[in-house]
Every structure is written in structure tokens, then in C-alpha cells.
Amino acid sequence: MSAPLRLSFVKSVTNHHDLPLLRAEIAVVGRSNVGKSSLINALANHRNLAKVSKTPGRTQLVNLFGLGQTTGVVDLPGYGYAAVPGRVKAGWEKMIVSYLLERESLVEVLVLVDGEIGPTKLDVQMLEHLRYNDVPFCVVATKHDKVKSAKRETRKRDLAAGCGVAQRDVMWVSADTGVGIDALRAHILGALEQ
């Protein structure tokens, strides 16, 4: 097992211009309830670093977690279903898009897709948006443990096809069982060192 990422909470903002400038950072995006906060906690091996909620849409700000002095991981609000008013969701969309297109220290976006249900229309739109704007990304399929073992190979093939990427380019993880967490830690560290 690899060492946990030494992530520490730095700041929550509504505008990325209010974040400290780093040399490099990775952002985590995905629909509400895909498990972004749980994954960040698993990467850090810290149960309460990122707030986990049963209610989708609890991450409402751009949250920066430092990894050393010059790099970090950014947790963005989830897209899709959330128990908040439409105007609030519209504000999140603007916040997310402006971060993704303007943040100079962003080196890669981890697009989290629910491995149990596969890519939604909103996931596909996010991937198209990143491709169109030449923003580097990696597809991370969450909830590996929720996919029945007899259906895993089919699900892996279908999920990759739905995201428009090769099957080998999808990282499968489970925040609950730890599957794929070591590989994702190594991927993050490698991307931040480029």
C-alpha cells in the first residue's frame, strides 16, 4: 500500500481568483453523489478531511487541499441533481467553468463517473467541454465495489465507450474497499510533478 497523500485543507472560495497560486494542481469534478469527497478522504486516508454527506450537492464551493507547499487538489461542486435552488446551481456552473478555463496552475482534471450507473448526459457534456478547450483529463470510475463481479468486464467496456476513451484509460476505484486508490495516488503525484 502506498503512503496516503498528505492533503490538508487550505481554503474554500466562490471565485478561483481568491485561491493562493500554486505551481500545479489537480481538480476533481463529477456529478453530485458520485463520491468526490469520499475519494479525497480515501486518497488522504483521513475520514473527515472533505465533508461527506448523504444529501447530494453539499460541496458548494471551490475547496483547495494543499499537498506540500506548491501543489494541491481542488474539489469542485458536483453537477446534476442537488437539493438546492436553480439559481444556486447556475452559480456553481459558472464557478466550475471559470475555474476549469482560467486557472493557470491546473494540470489535469479527474472526471469522476459513477461506475455502477455509467456516464450520464452531464458527464459526457463535461468530457466534451474539456476536450473542446484542450484541458487534460482522466476518467475515474468510482464505486467499483458496487458493480457485481460478473458484470465488471462489460461495465468497464461500456463505461469507457460512453466516455469516448480507451478502456485502459479509465481508472477504477472504490473509496470503501481501497481498490485502485494506490494507483490513483501515484497518478496524481506523477501529474503534479510534470
Backbone hydrogen bonds, N-H to C=O, Kabsch-Sander energy under -0.5 kcal/mol:
donor,donor_aa,acceptor,acceptor_aa,energy
5,L,43,L,-2.9
7,L,5,L,-2.2
8,S,66,G,-1.8
10,V,64,L,-2.9
11,K,64,L,-1.2
13,V,62,V,-2.3
18,D,15,N,-2.4
19,L,16,H,-1.8
23,R,70,T,-2.2
24,A,70,T,-1.6
25,E,105,S,-2.3
26,I,72,G,-2.1
27,A,108,E,-2.1
28,V,74,V,-3.0
29,V,27,A,-0.5
29,V,110,L,-2.6
31,R,112,L,-0.6
32,S,79,Y,-2.5
34,V,31,R,-1.6
39,L,35,G,-2.1
40,I,36,K,-2.4
41,N,37,S,-2.3
42,A,38,S,-2.1
43,L,39,L,-2.7
44,A,40,I,-1.8
45,N,41,N,-0.8
46,H,41,N,-2.5
49,L,46,H,-1.1
58,R,55,T,-0.7
60,Q,58,R,-1.0
62,V,13,V,-3.0
63,N,61,L,-0.7
63,N,75,D,-2.6
64,L,11,K,-3.0
64,L,62,V,-0.5
65,F,73,V,-2.9
66,G,8,S,-2.8
66,G,64,L,-0.5
67,L,71,T,-3.1
68,G,6,R,-0.6
71,T,67,L,-0.7
72,G,24,A,-1.1
73,V,65,F,-2.9
74,V,26,I,-3.0
75,D,63,N,-2.8
76,L,28,V,-2.1
76,L,74,V,-0.6
78,G,59,T,-0.6
79,Y,30,G,-1.4
83,A,56,P,-1.4
84,V,82,A,-2.3
88,V,85,P,-0.7
89,K,85,P,-1.8
90,A,86,G,-2.5
91,G,87,R,-1.6
92,W,88,V,-1.9
93,E,89,K,-2.3
94,K,90,A,-1.9
95,M,91,G,-2.2
96,I,92,W,-3.1
97,V,93,E,-2.7
98,S,94,K,-2.5
99,Y,95,M,-1.8
100,L,96,I,-2.8
101,L,97,V,-2.2
102,E,98,S,-1.8
103,R,99,Y,-2.2
104,E,102,E,-0.6
106,L,103,R,-1.1
107,V,25,E,-2.8
108,E,25,E,-0.9
109,V,136,P,-1.8
110,L,27,A,-3.5
111,V,109,V,-0.8
111,V,138,C,-2.6
112,L,29,V,-3.2
112,L,110,L,-0.8
113,V,140,V,-2.6
115,G,113,V,-0.6
115,G,142,T,-1.9
118,G,114,D,-2.7
124,V,120,T,-2.3
125,Q,121,K,-2.3
126,M,122,L,-2.3
127,L,123,D,-2.4
128,E,124,V,-2.5
129,H,125,Q,-2.5
130,L,126,M,-2.3
131,R,127,L,-2.5
132,Y,128,E,-2.8
133,N,129,H,-1.8
134,D,131,R,-1.6
135,V,130,L,-2.8
138,C,109,V,-2.4
139,V,169,D,-0.6
140,V,111,V,-2.5
140,V,138,C,-0.5
141,A,139,V,-0.5
141,A,171,M,-2.6
142,T,113,V,-2.4
142,T,140,V,-0.6
144,H,173,V,-2.3
146,K,143,K,-1.8
147,V,143,K,-0.5
147,V,144,H,-1.3
148,K,146,K,-0.6
151,K,148,K,-1.8
152,R,148,K,-0.7
152,R,149,S,-0.8
155,R,151,K,-2.8
156,K,152,R,-3.0
157,R,153,E,-2.1
158,D,154,T,-2.9
159,L,155,R,-2.9
160,A,156,K,-1.9
161,A,157,R,-2.2
162,G,158,D,-2.6
163,C,159,L,-1.6
164,G,160,A,-0.7
164,G,161,A,-0.8
165,V,160,A,-2.4
169,D,166,A,-1.6
170,V,167,Q,-1.5
171,M,139,V,-2.5
171,M,169,D,-0.5
172,W,170,V,-0.6
173,V,141,A,-2.9
174,S,179,V,-2.0
178,G,174,S,-2.0
181,I,178,G,-1.7
182,D,178,G,-0.5
184,L,180,G,-2.1
185,R,181,I,-2.5
186,A,182,D,-2.3
187,H,183,A,-2.2
188,I,184,L,-2.6
189,L,185,R,-2.5
190,G,186,A,-2.4
191,A,187,H,-2.5
192,L,188,I,-2.3
193,E,189,L,-1.2
194,Q,190,G,-0.7
194,Q,191,A,-0.6
